[in-house]
Amino acid sequence: MFRRGRFHGGNCLVAEPATTAYVRAAPSQPGARLVSLDALRGITVVGMIVVNSAAYLKYVDRFDAYPILLHSDWAGVTLADLVFPAFLVMVGASIPFSLGAAKAGSLDRQTAAKIFWRSVRLIIAGLLISNLYWLADFAHNSFRPFGVLQRIGLCYFAAALLYLIAAWRLRLGLAALVLLLYWPLTLIAFPDGHTNLYAAGANFVSWFDRAALGVHAYVKGPLGYDPEGILSTLPAIAQTLLGTLVGEWLLRHRERTAAPGTMALAGVALLLLGALWAVFFPPVKSIWTSSYVLITTGATLLPWALCHWALDVKQRRIWGTEFFVAFGLNAIFAYILHELASLMLAGDAMRWFDVVASRVLAPKAAALVPVIVFVMIVWLPVRYLYRRNWIVRI
């Protein structure tokens, strides 16, 4: 549904001029929102669009692409591997803001229903997006029960409920416990194979998806897997829980000038811990390993600390902020829109942009031009919603 008004980490409040929608009162004043949260969520959504578009053009249209914009084949972390987990951190961090008057440690039926139905809407939207080709041709495509929006819906549901029934120490303990226990879970011997976390699909988590989902797994074959599968949702929930801790901490300390420094230190600590763990437990996006969670959460906190310092603490007007805030305010809508519009990436118009750009740019750089054009096409309706102070609540 549509809501009109100022956005406060997920809630719509009183209307305000759209041209100054990201300028707000000092962080210590009641009702002041975190511009950095809106902006970084927008940066993340734009990153998701860029990564998906670059991959589509490479694998469908055979365009060239910078490797950093493509997901790792299996183990390892590229820039593309950072965007989805960063969005989950943002989902978790938005929960303390979006639930408004509800406080951690309390849960009522109305709030529980609100959380449940929002999760259901996200999952239904995800099922439609994940199965566009299946809906068009049942005979030649397999139904896929999992996907990006489904994972977001499941993670939001679990993290929001836990935020309201568990204090921060318990949530931190639960997240740590899940990440610790997930390591031996991935190492369990699976039938008819040898566990190798550096080989695609050669682990118990992938086998479980193959056994449970069969032909409905995203990657088919004897070592197939689903990058948004069943067991790998557990560490993704743990990552969203870490996001709730960041959001809750910022609610209490956002007026402190030292807050960005503390966030940066936490980010560095998580990066180092994740890198150390990666020596024994490699970072793998497709099964969402625990080291991957720590590395990507740390990598999210570092730019967020910078954004928080510049946009919230110093309240600086930085060119380009409004562009990303527009995406951030309607993040899920922008993601769904880009999925629905992705067919145009295979059109002659996008090839024309690539051909023209190739006359003056190297192949990889030229292939970025249609990606940028596509981002701007998605931005136009997002900008319209932003100018009208309309927020689409999925």
C-alpha positions as CSV (number, residue, x, y, z in Angstrom):
1,M,0.0,0.0,0.0
2,F,1.0,3.6,-0.4
3,R,1.8,5.9,2.5
4,R,2.4,9.6,2.3
5,G,4.8,11.4,4.7
6,R,8.2,11.5,6.2
7,F,10.0,8.2,6.6
8,H,11.4,7.2,10.0
9,G,13.3,4.0,9.6
10,G,10.3,2.2,8.2
11,N,7.3,4.3,9.5
12,C,5.6,7.1,7.6
13,L,5.0,10.3,9.6
14,V,3.9,13.8,8.8
15,A,4.4,15.2,5.3
16,E,7.4,17.4,4.5
17,P,8.9,19.0,1.4
18,A,10.4,16.2,-0.7
19,T,13.3,18.3,-1.8
20,T,14.5,18.4,1.8
21,A,13.3,15.0,2.9
22,Y,16.7,13.9,4.0
23,V,17.4,17.0,6.0
24,R,16.2,16.7,9.6
25,A,16.7,17.9,13.1
26,A,19.6,17.2,15.3
27,P,19.9,13.5,16.2
28,S,19.1,14.1,19.8
29,Q,15.7,15.6,19.1
30,P,12.6,13.3,19.2
31,G,11.5,12.0,15.9
32,A,14.8,12.7,14.2
33,R,15.7,9.8,11.8
34,L,19.0,8.5,10.7
35,V,19.7,9.8,7.2
36,S,22.7,7.4,7.0
37,L,20.3,4.4,7.4
38,D,18.2,5.6,4.5
39,A,21.2,6.5,2.3
40,L,23.1,3.3,3.0
41,R,20.0,1.2,2.3
42,G,19.7,3.0,-1.0
43,I,23.4,2.4,-1.8
44,T,22.8,-1.3,-1.1
45,V,19.7,-1.5,-3.3
46,V,21.6,0.3,-6.1
47,G,24.4,-2.2,-5.6
48,M,22.0,-5.1,-5.9
49,I,20.6,-3.7,-9.2
50,V,24.1,-3.1,-10.6
51,V,25.3,-6.6,-9.6
52,N,22.2,-8.4,-11.0
53,S,22.2,-6.3,-14.2
54,A,25.9,-6.9,-14.8
55,A,25.5,-10.6,-14.3
56,Y,22.4,-10.7,-16.6
57,L,24.3,-8.9,-19.4
58,K,27.3,-11.2,-19.0
59,Y,25.5,-14.6,-18.8
60,V,22.5,-13.9,-21.0
61,D,23.8,-11.3,-23.5
62,R,27.5,-12.3,-23.3
63,F,28.7,-8.8,-22.4
64,D,32.0,-8.3,-20.6
65,A,32.0,-7.5,-16.9
66,Y,34.4,-6.6,-14.2
67,P,35.0,-9.7,-12.0
68,I,34.4,-7.6,-8.8
69,L,30.8,-7.1,-10.0
70,L,30.2,-10.8,-10.3
71,H,29.6,-13.2,-7.4
72,S,32.4,-15.5,-6.5
73,D,32.1,-18.9,-8.2
74,W,32.1,-20.4,-4.7
75,A,34.5,-19.5,-1.9
76,G,35.7,-15.9,-1.6
77,V,34.2,-12.5,-1.4
78,T,33.8,-9.9,-4.2
79,L,32.1,-6.5,-4.1
80,A,29.0,-8.3,-5.5
81,D,29.0,-10.6,-2.5
82,L,28.7,-7.7,0.0
83,V,25.4,-6.2,-1.1
84,F,22.8,-8.8,-0.1
85,P,24.2,-9.3,3.4
86,A,24.5,-5.6,3.8
87,F,20.8,-5.3,3.0
88,L,20.0,-7.9,5.7
89,V,22.0,-5.8,8.2
90,M,19.9,-2.8,7.2
91,V,16.7,-4.9,7.6
92,G,17.8,-5.8,11.1
93,A,18.9,-2.3,12.0
94,S,15.6,-0.8,10.7
95,I,13.5,-3.0,13.1
96,P,14.1,-0.9,16.3
97,F,13.1,2.2,14.3
98,S,10.2,0.7,12.3
99,L,8.4,-0.8,15.3
100,G,8.0,2.7,16.8
101,A,6.5,2.5,20.2
102,A,7.2,-1.2,20.6
103,K,10.2,-1.9,22.8
104,A,12.6,-4.7,23.0
105,G,11.4,-7.3,25.5
106,S,7.7,-6.8,24.8
107,L,5.3,-8.3,22.3
108,D,1.6,-7.8,21.8
109,R,-0.8,-9.4,19.4
110,Q,-1.2,-6.4,17.1
111,T,2.5,-6.0,16.6
112,A,3.0,-9.7,16.1
113,A,0.3,-9.6,13.4
114,K,1.9,-6.7,11.7
115,I,5.3,-8.5,11.6
116,F,3.7,-11.7,10.4
117,W,1.7,-10.1,7.5
118,R,4.6,-8.0,6.3
119,S,6.7,-11.2,6.2
120,V,4.0,-13.0,4.3
121,R,3.8,-10.1,1.8
122,L,7.5,-10.2,1.2
123,I,7.5,-14.0,0.7
124,I,4.6,-13.8,-1.7
125,A,6.3,-11.1,-3.7
126,G,9.4,-13.2,-3.7
127,L,7.6,-16.3,-4.9
128,L,6.2,-14.2,-7.8
129,I,9.6,-12.7,-8.7
130,S,11.4,-16.0,-8.4
131,N,9.0,-17.8,-10.7
132,L,8.3,-15.4,-13.5
133,Y,9.7,-17.8,-16.1
134,W,7.9,-20.7,-14.5
135,L,4.6,-18.9,-14.6
136,A,5.1,-18.2,-18.3
137,D,6.1,-21.8,-19.2
138,F,5.4,-24.6,-16.7
139,A,6.8,-27.2,-19.0
140,H,10.3,-25.9,-19.4
141,N,10.9,-24.2,-16.0
142,S,11.0,-25.4,-12.4
143,F,9.1,-23.8,-9.6
144,R,11.6,-22.2,-7.1
145,P,10.3,-21.8,-3.5
146,F,13.3,-19.7,-2.3
147,G,14.8,-16.4,-3.4
148,V,16.1,-13.0,-2.2
149,L,12.7,-11.6,-1.1
150,Q,11.8,-14.9,0.6
151,R,15.0,-14.8,2.6
152,I,14.4,-11.2,3.5
153,G,10.9,-12.0,4.7
154,L,12.0,-15.0,6.8
155,C,14.9,-13.1,8.3
156,Y,12.7,-10.1,9.1
157,F,10.1,-12.2,10.7
158,A,12.5,-14.1,13.0
159,A,14.6,-11.0,13.9
160,A,11.6,-8.7,14.5
161,L,10.0,-11.3,16.9
162,L,13.3,-11.9,18.7
163,Y,13.8,-8.2,19.0
164,L,10.5,-7.9,20.9
165,I,10.9,-10.9,23.1
166,A,14.6,-11.0,23.8
167,A,17.0,-8.5,25.4
168,W,20.1,-7.5,23.4
169,R,22.4,-9.9,25.3
170,L,20.2,-12.9,24.5
171,R,20.0,-11.9,20.8
172,L,23.7,-11.5,20.7
173,G,24.1,-14.9,22.3
174,L,21.7,-16.5,19.9
175,A,23.4,-15.1,16.9
176,A,26.8,-16.2,18.2
177,L,25.5,-19.7,19.0
178,V,23.9,-20.1,15.5
179,L,27.2,-19.0,13.8
180,L,29.3,-21.3,15.9
181,L,27.0,-24.4,15.5
182,Y,26.6,-23.8,11.8
183,W,30.3,-24.6,11.3
184,P,30.1,-28.3,12.3
185,L,26.8,-28.5,10.5
186,T,28.4,-27.8,7.2
187,L,31.0,-30.4,7.9
188,I,28.6,-33.3,8.5
189,A,29.3,-36.2,6.1
190,F,26.7,-36.3,3.4
191,P,25.6,-39.4,1.4
192,D,27.5,-40.3,-1.8
193,G,30.1,-37.5,-1.5
194,H,33.1,-36.1,0.3
195,T,32.8,-32.9,2.2
196,N,35.0,-30.1,0.7
197,L,33.9,-26.5,1.6
198,Y,36.0,-25.2,-1.2
199,A,34.1,-27.2,-3.8
200,A,30.6,-26.1,-5.0
201,G,27.9,-28.2,-3.4
202,A,30.2,-30.6,-1.6
203,N,28.8,-30.1,1.9
204,F,25.9,-31.2,4.0
205,V,24.0,-27.9,3.7
206,S,23.9,-28.1,-0.1
207,W,23.0,-31.8,0.1
208,F,20.1,-31.0,2.4
209,D,18.8,-28.5,-0.2
210,R,19.2,-31.2,-3.0
211,A,17.4,-33.7,-0.9
212,A,14.6,-31.4,0.3
213,L,14.1,-29.4,-2.9
214,G,15.0,-31.8,-5.6
215,V,14.5,-30.1,-9.0
216,H,13.3,-27.0,-7.2
217,A,16.9,-26.1,-6.1
218,Y,18.4,-23.2,-8.0
219,V,21.5,-25.0,-9.1
220,K,20.8,-28.5,-10.5
221,G,23.0,-31.6,-10.7
222,P,24.6,-34.1,-8.3
223,L,26.3,-31.2,-6.5
224,G,23.5,-28.7,-6.9
225,Y,22.5,-26.2,-4.2
226,D,20.3,-23.2,-3.5
227,P,22.0,-19.9,-2.6
228,E,18.9,-18.9,-0.6
229,G,18.3,-22.4,0.7
230,I,16.9,-23.9,3.9
231,L,19.7,-24.4,6.4
232,S,21.7,-21.4,5.1
233,T,18.8,-19.2,6.2
234,L,19.8,-19.7,9.8
235,P,23.1,-17.8,9.6
236,A,21.3,-15.2,7.5
237,I,18.9,-14.7,10.4
238,A,21.8,-14.4,12.8
239,Q,23.2,-11.6,10.6
240,T,19.9,-9.8,10.7
241,L,19.9,-10.2,14.5
242,L,23.3,-8.5,14.5
243,G,21.7,-5.7,12.5
244,T,19.0,-5.3,15.3
245,L,21.8,-4.8,17.8
246,V,23.3,-2.0,15.7
247,G,20.0,-0.3,15.2
248,E,19.1,-0.6,18.9
249,W,22.5,0.8,19.9
250,L,22.2,3.7,17.5
251,L,18.7,4.6,19.0
252,R,20.4,5.0,22.3
253,H,23.7,6.6,21.2
254,R,23.1,8.4,17.9
255,E,23.5,11.8,19.6
256,R,27.1,11.0,20.6
257,T,29.8,12.3,18.4
258,A,31.9,9.2,19.2
259,A,29.3,6.9,17.8
260,P,30.8,6.7,14.3
261,G,34.1,5.8,15.7
262,T,32.6,3.0,17.8
263,M,30.8,1.7,14.8
264,A,34.0,1.7,12.8
265,L,35.9,-0.1,15.5
266,A,33.2,-2.8,15.6
267,G,33.4,-3.1,11.9
268,V,37.2,-3.6,11.9
269,A,36.8,-6.1,14.8
270,L,34.2,-8.2,12.8
271,L,36.3,-8.0,9.7
272,L,39.4,-9.3,11.5
273,L,37.5,-12.0,13.3
274,G,35.8,-13.1,10.1
275,A,39.2,-13.1,8.2
276,L,40.7,-15.2,11.0
277,W,37.8,-17.7,10.9
278,A,38.0,-17.8,7.1
279,V,41.3,-19.6,7.4
280,F,39.4,-22.6,8.8
281,F,35.8,-21.9,7.6
282,P,35.9,-20.2,4.1
283,P,33.5,-17.4,3.3
284,V,30.9,-18.8,0.9
285,K,27.9,-16.8,0.0
286,S,26.0,-19.7,-1.5
287,I,25.8,-21.4,1.9
288,W,26.1,-18.2,3.9
289,T,29.0,-19.4,6.1
290,S,29.7,-17.9,9.5
291,S,33.0,-16.3,8.4
292,Y,31.0,-14.7,5.5
293,V,28.5,-13.3,8.0
294,L,31.3,-11.6,10.1
295,I,33.2,-10.3,7.1
296,T,30.2,-8.8,5.3
297,T,28.7,-7.4,8.5
298,G,32.0,-5.7,9.3
299,A,32.3,-4.4,5.7
300,T,28.8,-2.9,6.2
301,L,29.6,-1.1,9.4
302,L,32.6,0.7,8.0
303,P,30.8,2.8,5.3
304,W,27.8,3.1,7.6
305,A,30.1,4.7,10.3
306,L,31.3,7.2,7.6
307,C,27.8,8.0,6.5
308,H,26.6,8.4,10.1
309,W,29.5,10.8,10.8
310,A,28.9,12.9,7.7
311,L,25.1,12.8,7.4
312,D,23.8,12.4,11.0
313,V,26.5,13.9,13.3
314,K,27.9,16.6,11.0
315,Q,24.6,17.0,9.1
316,R,26.4,17.7,5.9
317,R,24.6,18.1,2.6
318,I,26.6,15.8,0.3
319,W,25.9,15.7,-3.5
320,G,24.2,12.5,-4.4
321,T,22.7,11.8,-1.0
322,E,19.2,12.5,-2.3
323,F,19.6,10.0,-5.1
324,F,20.4,7.1,-2.7
325,V,17.8,8.2,-0.1
326,A,15.1,8.0,-2.8
327,F,16.1,4.4,-3.4
328,G,16.4,3.7,0.4
329,L,12.9,5.0,1.2
330,N,11.4,2.6,-1.3
331,A,14.0,-0.2,-1.3
332,I,11.8,-3.2,-1.7
333,F,9.7,-1.5,-4.4
334,A,12.9,-0.6,-6.3
335,Y,14.2,-4.2,-6.0
336,I,10.9,-5.6,-7.3
337,L,10.7,-3.0,-10.1
338,H,14.2,-3.9,-11.3
339,E,13.4,-7.6,-11.4
340,L,10.3,-7.0,-13.4
341,A,12.1,-4.6,-15.8
342,S,15.2,-6.8,-16.2
343,L,13.9,-8.2,-19.5
344,M,14.7,-4.9,-21.2
345,L,18.4,-5.7,-20.5
346,A,18.2,-8.2,-23.3
347,G,16.8,-5.7,-25.8
348,D,18.4,-4.0,-28.7
349,A,18.5,-0.6,-26.9
350,M,20.9,-1.9,-24.3
351,R,23.1,-3.4,-27.0
352,W,23.1,-0.1,-28.7
353,F,24.4,1.6,-25.6
354,D,27.2,-1.0,-25.4
355,V,28.1,-0.6,-29.0
356,V,28.3,3.2,-28.8
357,A,30.3,3.1,-25.6
358,S,32.7,0.5,-27.0
359,R,33.9,3.1,-29.5
360,V,35.6,5.0,-26.7
361,L,35.8,2.7,-23.8
362,A,37.4,-0.7,-23.0
363,P,34.9,-3.6,-23.2
364,K,34.4,-4.0,-19.5
365,A,33.8,-0.2,-19.0
366,A,31.5,-0.1,-22.0
367,A,29.4,-2.9,-20.6
368,L,28.8,-0.8,-17.5
369,V,27.0,1.9,-19.6
370,P,23.8,-0.1,-20.2
371,V,23.9,-1.1,-16.5
372,I,24.0,2.6,-15.5
373,V,21.2,3.4,-18.0
374,F,19.1,0.6,-16.4
375,V,19.7,2.0,-12.9
376,M,18.5,5.4,-14.1
377,I,15.4,3.8,-15.7
378,V,14.6,2.3,-12.3
379,W,15.4,5.5,-10.5
380,L,12.8,7.5,-12.5
381,P,9.7,6.0,-10.8
382,V,11.6,5.8,-7.5
383,R,12.4,9.6,-7.8
384,Y,8.7,10.3,-8.6
385,L,7.6,8.5,-5.4
386,Y,10.2,10.4,-3.5
387,R,9.1,13.8,-4.8
388,R,5.5,13.0,-4.0
389,N,6.5,11.8,-0.5
390,W,5.0,8.4,-1.3
391,I,6.4,5.2,0.3
392,V,5.3,1.8,-0.9
393,R,4.9,-0.5,2.0
394,I,5.3,-4.1,1.0
